[in-house]
């Protein structure tokens, strides 16, 4: 599991029971992915479907999964 503590609260990437990865913010899943890198890329490019995030300009956001906190 990986966490990015964004200005609007944490985004979490976690593995689902079927082996895919899910992107969560609060109690909502914003996507299912074949790998966690794709989920982190959607956060970086602001294409998550979470309008609070997608419309926000963040200067120091992580550019790749390696900058997320691994739990």
N, CA, C and O atoms as a GROMACS GRO file, in nm:
protein
  284
    1UNK      N    1   0.085  -0.118   0.000
    1UNK     CA    2   0.000   0.000   0.000
    1UNK      C    3   0.089   0.124   0.000
    1UNK      O    4   0.193   0.128   0.066
    2UNK      N    5   0.046   0.225  -0.077
    2UNK     CA    6   0.119   0.352  -0.087
    2UNK      C    7   0.024   0.466  -0.051
    2UNK      O    8  -0.096   0.461  -0.078
    3UNK      N    9   0.081   0.570   0.010
    3UNK     CA   10   0.002   0.686   0.050
    3UNK      C   11   0.070   0.814   0.003
    3UNK      O   12   0.192   0.830   0.016
    4UNK      N   13  -0.010   0.904  -0.053
    4UNK     CA   14   0.034   1.039  -0.082
    4UNK      C   15  -0.056   1.132  -0.001
    4UNK      O   16  -0.177   1.136  -0.023
    5UNK      N   17   0.002   1.206   0.090
    5UNK     CA   18  -0.074   1.297   0.176
    5UNK      C   19  -0.088   1.432   0.104
    5UNK      O   20  -0.006   1.522   0.120
    6UNK      N   21  -0.192   1.441   0.025
    6UNK     CA   22  -0.214   1.559  -0.059
    6UNK      C   23  -0.278   1.672   0.022
    6UNK      O   24  -0.320   1.650   0.136
    7UNK      N   25  -0.285   1.791  -0.034
    7UNK     CA   26  -0.350   1.904   0.034
    7UNK      C   27  -0.499   1.881   0.060
    7UNK      O   28  -0.557   1.947   0.146
    8UNK      N   29  -0.563   1.789  -0.012
    8UNK     CA   30  -0.705   1.762   0.012
    8UNK      C   31  -0.726   1.633   0.092
    8UNK      O   32  -0.839   1.587   0.107
    9UNK      N   33  -0.618   1.577   0.144
    9UNK     CA   34  -0.625   1.454   0.220
    9UNK      C   35  -0.552   1.341   0.147
    9UNK      O   36  -0.514   1.356   0.031
   10UNK      N   37  -0.534   1.229   0.215
   10UNK     CA   38  -0.451   1.123   0.158
   10UNK      C   39  -0.517   1.050   0.040
   10UNK      O   40  -0.637   1.022   0.040
   11UNK      N   41  -0.433   1.021  -0.058
   11UNK     CA   42  -0.467   0.926  -0.164
   11UNK      C   43  -0.397   0.796  -0.126
   11UNK      O   44  -0.283   0.797  -0.080
   12UNK      N   45  -0.465   0.685  -0.146
   12UNK     CA   46  -0.411   0.554  -0.112
   12UNK      C   47  -0.421   0.464  -0.234
   12UNK      O   48  -0.525   0.457  -0.299
   13UNK      N   49  -0.312   0.394  -0.263
   13UNK     CA   50  -0.312   0.290  -0.365
   13UNK      C   51  -0.296   0.159  -0.291
   13UNK      O   52  -0.199   0.139  -0.218
   14UNK      N   53  -0.392   0.069  -0.311
   14UNK     CA   54  -0.384  -0.060  -0.242
   14UNK      C   55  -0.422  -0.172  -0.338
   14UNK      O   56  -0.493  -0.152  -0.436
   15UNK      N   57  -0.373  -0.289  -0.306
   15UNK     CA   58  -0.399  -0.406  -0.388
   15UNK      C   59  -0.535  -0.464  -0.354
   15UNK      O   60  -0.569  -0.482  -0.237
   16UNK      N   61  -0.612  -0.492  -0.456
   16UNK     CA   62  -0.744  -0.553  -0.439
   16UNK      C   63  -0.730  -0.704  -0.436
   16UNK      O   64  -0.624  -0.758  -0.467
   17UNK      N   65  -0.836  -0.772  -0.398
   17UNK     CA   66  -0.834  -0.917  -0.388
   17UNK      C   67  -0.808  -0.987  -0.520
   17UNK      O   68  -0.759  -1.100  -0.520
   18UNK      N   69  -0.839  -0.923  -0.632
   18UNK     CA   70  -0.819  -0.985  -0.763
   18UNK      C   71  -0.681  -0.956  -0.822
   18UNK      O   72  -0.653  -0.992  -0.936
   19UNK      N   73  -0.594  -0.890  -0.743
   19UNK     CA   74  -0.458  -0.861  -0.789
   19UNK      C   75  -0.441  -0.726  -0.854
   19UNK      O   76  -0.328  -0.683  -0.878
   20UNK      N   77  -0.550  -0.658  -0.885
   20UNK     CA   78  -0.540  -0.523  -0.941
   20UNK      C   79  -0.509  -0.424  -0.828
   20UNK      O   80  -0.503  -0.462  -0.711
   21UNK      N   81  -0.490  -0.299  -0.865
   21UNK     CA   82  -0.464  -0.193  -0.768
   21UNK      C   83  -0.575  -0.089  -0.776
   21UNK      O   84  -0.625  -0.059  -0.885
   22UNK      N   85  -0.611  -0.036  -0.661
   22UNK     CA   86  -0.719   0.063  -0.654
   22UNK      C   87  -0.665   0.194  -0.597
   22UNK      O   88  -0.578   0.195  -0.510
   23UNK      N   89  -0.719   0.303  -0.649
   23UNK     CA   90  -0.684   0.437  -0.601
   23UNK      C   91  -0.800   0.489  -0.517
   23UNK      O   92  -0.912   0.503  -0.566
   24UNK      N   93  -0.773   0.518  -0.392
   24UNK     CA   94  -0.875   0.564  -0.298
   24UNK      C   95  -0.845   0.704  -0.246
   24UNK      O   96  -0.729   0.740  -0.227
   25UNK      N   97  -0.950   0.780  -0.226
   25UNK     CA   98  -0.943   0.908  -0.154
   25UNK      C   99  -1.069   0.915  -0.069
   25UNK      O  100  -1.179   0.894  -0.119
   26UNK      N  101  -1.052   0.943   0.057
   26UNK     CA  102  -1.162   0.933   0.154
   26UNK      C  103  -1.219   0.792   0.143
   26UNK      O  104  -1.144   0.696   0.153
   27UNK      N  105  -1.345   0.778   0.124
   27UNK     CA  106  -1.404   0.644   0.117
   27UNK      C  107  -1.447   0.608  -0.025
   27UNK      O  108  -1.533   0.521  -0.044
   28UNK      N  109  -1.388   0.674  -0.125
   28UNK     CA  110  -1.427   0.650  -0.263
   28UNK      C  111  -1.311   0.596  -0.345
   28UNK      O  112  -1.199   0.647  -0.339
   29UNK      N  113  -1.340   0.492  -0.422
   29UNK     CA  114  -1.242   0.435  -0.514
   29UNK      C  115  -1.252   0.510  -0.646
   29UNK      O  116  -1.359   0.519  -0.706
   30UNK      N  117  -1.138   0.565  -0.692
   30UNK     CA  118  -1.136   0.644  -0.815
   30UNK      C  119  -1.078   0.568  -0.934
   30UNK      O  120  -1.065   0.626  -1.042
   31UNK      N  121  -1.043   0.444  -0.917
   31UNK     CA  122  -0.995   0.369  -1.032
   31UNK      C  123  -0.934   0.237  -0.992
   31UNK      O  124  -0.889   0.217  -0.879
   32UNK      N  125  -0.933   0.146  -1.091
   32UNK     CA  126  -0.870   0.015  -1.075
   32UNK      C  127  -0.767   0.001  -1.186
   32UNK      O  128  -0.794   0.034  -1.301
   33UNK      N  129  -0.650  -0.047  -1.150
   33UNK     CA  130  -0.536  -0.046  -1.240
   33UNK      C  131  -0.464  -0.181  -1.238
   33UNK      O  132  -0.471  -0.256  -1.142
   34UNK      N  133  -0.394  -0.208  -1.348
   34UNK     CA  134  -0.314  -0.330  -1.356
   34UNK      C  135  -0.187  -0.320  -1.270
   34UNK      O  136  -0.136  -0.421  -1.222
   35UNK      N  137  -0.137  -0.197  -1.251
   35UNK     CA  138  -0.018  -0.179  -1.166
   35UNK      C  139  -0.030  -0.046  -1.091
   35UNK      O  140  -0.101   0.044  -1.134
   36UNK      N  141   0.041  -0.034  -0.979
   36UNK     CA  142   0.029   0.087  -0.897
   36UNK      C  143   0.090   0.210  -0.962
   36UNK      O  144   0.052   0.322  -0.929
   37UNK      N  145   0.183   0.192  -1.054
   37UNK     CA  146   0.245   0.306  -1.122
   37UNK      C  147   0.140   0.384  -1.201
   37UNK      O  148   0.142   0.507  -1.204
   38UNK      N  149   0.049   0.313  -1.266
   38UNK     CA  150  -0.056   0.379  -1.344
   38UNK      C  151  -0.147   0.463  -1.254
   38UNK      O  152  -0.190   0.572  -1.294
   39UNK      N  153  -0.176   0.414  -1.135
   39UNK     CA  154  -0.258   0.490  -1.040
   39UNK      C  155  -0.186   0.618  -0.997
   39UNK      O  156  -0.245   0.726  -0.994
   40UNK      N  157  -0.058   0.606  -0.964
   40UNK     CA  158   0.021   0.723  -0.925
   40UNK      C  159   0.031   0.823  -1.040
   40UNK      O  160   0.030   0.944  -1.017
   41UNK      N  161   0.041   0.774  -1.162
   41UNK     CA  162   0.047   0.862  -1.279
   41UNK      C  163  -0.082   0.944  -1.293
   41UNK      O  164  -0.078   1.062  -1.327
   42UNK      N  165  -0.198   0.880  -1.267
   42UNK     CA  166  -0.324   0.954  -1.274
   42UNK      C  167  -0.331   1.065  -1.170
   42UNK      O  168  -0.387   1.172  -1.196
   43UNK      N  169  -0.273   1.041  -1.053
   43UNK     CA  170  -0.269   1.146  -0.951
   43UNK      C  171  -0.177   1.258  -0.999
   43UNK      O  172  -0.213   1.375  -0.989
   44UNK      N  173  -0.060   1.224  -1.050
   44UNK     CA  174   0.035   1.325  -1.096
   44UNK      C  175  -0.022   1.410  -1.210
   44UNK      O  176   0.000   1.531  -1.214
   45UNK      N  177  -0.093   1.347  -1.301
   45UNK     CA  178  -0.146   1.419  -1.417
   45UNK      C  179  -0.284   1.479  -1.392
   45UNK      O  180  -0.343   1.541  -1.481
   46UNK      N  181  -0.335   1.460  -1.270
   46UNK     CA  182  -0.467   1.514  -1.232
   46UNK      C  183  -0.579   1.459  -1.321
   46UNK      O  184  -0.664   1.534  -1.369
   47UNK      N  185  -0.576   1.328  -1.341
   47UNK     CA  186  -0.680   1.259  -1.417
   47UNK      C  187  -0.739   1.147  -1.332
   47UNK      O  188  -0.749   1.033  -1.378
   48UNK      N  189  -0.778   1.179  -1.210
   48UNK     CA  190  -0.828   1.077  -1.118
   48UNK      C  191  -0.980   1.060  -1.122
   48UNK      O  192  -1.031   0.953  -1.092
   49UNK      N  193  -1.051   1.165  -1.160
   49UNK     CA  194  -1.197   1.166  -1.149
   49UNK      C  195  -1.243   1.233  -1.020
   49UNK      O  196  -1.362   1.257  -1.002
   50UNK      N  197  -1.150   1.264  -0.931
   50UNK     CA  198  -1.179   1.338  -0.808
   50UNK      C  199  -1.162   1.486  -0.843
   50UNK      O  200  -1.050   1.536  -0.851
   51UNK      N  201  -1.273   1.555  -0.865
   51UNK     CA  202  -1.267   1.693  -0.914
   51UNK      C  203  -1.194   1.788  -0.818
   51UNK      O  204  -1.129   1.882  -0.863
   52UNK      N  205  -1.204   1.764  -0.689
   52UNK     CA  206  -1.130   1.849  -0.594
   52UNK      C  207  -0.981   1.842  -0.623
   52UNK      O  208  -0.912   1.943  -0.611
   53UNK      N  209  -0.931   1.726  -0.661
   53UNK     CA  210  -0.790   1.710  -0.692
   53UNK      C  211  -0.758   1.752  -0.835
   53UNK      O  212  -0.664   1.827  -0.859
   54UNK      N  213  -0.837   1.704  -0.929
   54UNK     CA  214  -0.807   1.727  -1.070
   54UNK      C  215  -0.805   1.875  -1.105
   54UNK      O  216  -0.734   1.915  -1.198
   55UNK      N  217  -0.880   1.957  -1.035
   55UNK     CA  218  -0.886   2.100  -1.061
   55UNK      C  219  -0.783   2.181  -0.982
   55UNK      O  220  -0.777   2.304  -0.994
   56UNK      N  221  -0.703   2.114  -0.900
   56UNK     CA  222  -0.609   2.180  -0.810
   56UNK      C  223  -0.470   2.189  -0.874
   56UNK      O  224  -0.428   2.096  -0.944
   57UNK      N  225  -0.401   2.297  -0.849
   57UNK     CA  226  -0.262   2.312  -0.894
   57UNK      C  227  -0.172   2.295  -0.772
   57UNK      O  228  -0.175   2.376  -0.680
   58UNK      N  229  -0.092   2.188  -0.772
   58UNK     CA  230  -0.006   2.156  -0.658
   58UNK      C  231   0.140   2.161  -0.704
   58UNK      O  232   0.177   2.086  -0.794
   59UNK      N  233   0.222   2.247  -0.644
   59UNK     CA  234   0.360   2.261  -0.692
   59UNK      C  235   0.454   2.146  -0.656
   59UNK      O  236   0.547   2.119  -0.732
   60UNK      N  237   0.434   2.079  -0.544
   60UNK     CA  238   0.530   1.978  -0.498
   60UNK      C  239   0.471   1.837  -0.492
   60UNK      O  240   0.506   1.760  -0.403
   61UNK      N  241   0.384   1.803  -0.585
   61UNK     CA  242   0.324   1.670  -0.584
   61UNK      C  243   0.426   1.566  -0.632
   61UNK      O  244   0.520   1.600  -0.703
   62UNK      N  245   0.407   1.441  -0.591
   62UNK     CA  246   0.501   1.337  -0.635
   62UNK      C  247   0.488   1.311  -0.785
   62UNK      O  248   0.378   1.303  -0.838
   63UNK      N  249   0.602   1.299  -0.852
   63UNK     CA  250   0.601   1.275  -0.996
   63UNK      C  251   0.593   1.127  -1.031
   63UNK      O  252   0.559   1.092  -1.144
   64UNK      N  253   0.622   1.040  -0.935
   64UNK     CA  254   0.610   0.896  -0.960
   64UNK      C  255   0.589   0.822  -0.828
   64UNK      O  256   0.599   0.880  -0.720
   65UNK      N  257   0.560   0.694  -0.838
   65UNK     CA  258   0.525   0.613  -0.722
   65UNK      C  259   0.639   0.608  -0.619
   65UNK      O  260   0.613   0.592  -0.500
   66UNK      N  261   0.762   0.622  -0.664
   66UNK     CA  262   0.876   0.619  -0.573
   66UNK      C  263   0.875   0.730  -0.470
   66UNK      O  264   0.944   0.722  -0.368
   67UNK      N  265   0.798   0.835  -0.495
   67UNK     CA  266   0.787   0.947  -0.402
   67UNK      C  267   0.670   0.934  -0.307
   67UNK      O  268   0.652   1.018  -0.219
   68UNK      N  269   0.589   0.829  -0.323
   68UNK     CA  270   0.479   0.802  -0.230
   68UNK      C  271   0.534   0.729  -0.108
   68UNK      O  272   0.638   0.665  -0.115
   69UNK      N  273   0.463   0.740   0.002
   69UNK     CA  274   0.500   0.668   0.125
   69UNK      C  275   0.453   0.524   0.113
   69UNK      O  276   0.335   0.500   0.090
   70UNK      N  277   0.545   0.429   0.127
   70UNK     CA  278   0.508   0.287   0.121
   70UNK      C  279   0.482   0.237   0.261
   70UNK      O  280   0.566   0.250   0.350
   71UNK      N  281   0.364   0.179   0.280
   71UNK     CA  282   0.326   0.125   0.411
   71UNK      C  283   0.324  -0.026   0.410
   71UNK      O  284   0.294  -0.088   0.512
   0.00000   0.00000   0.00000
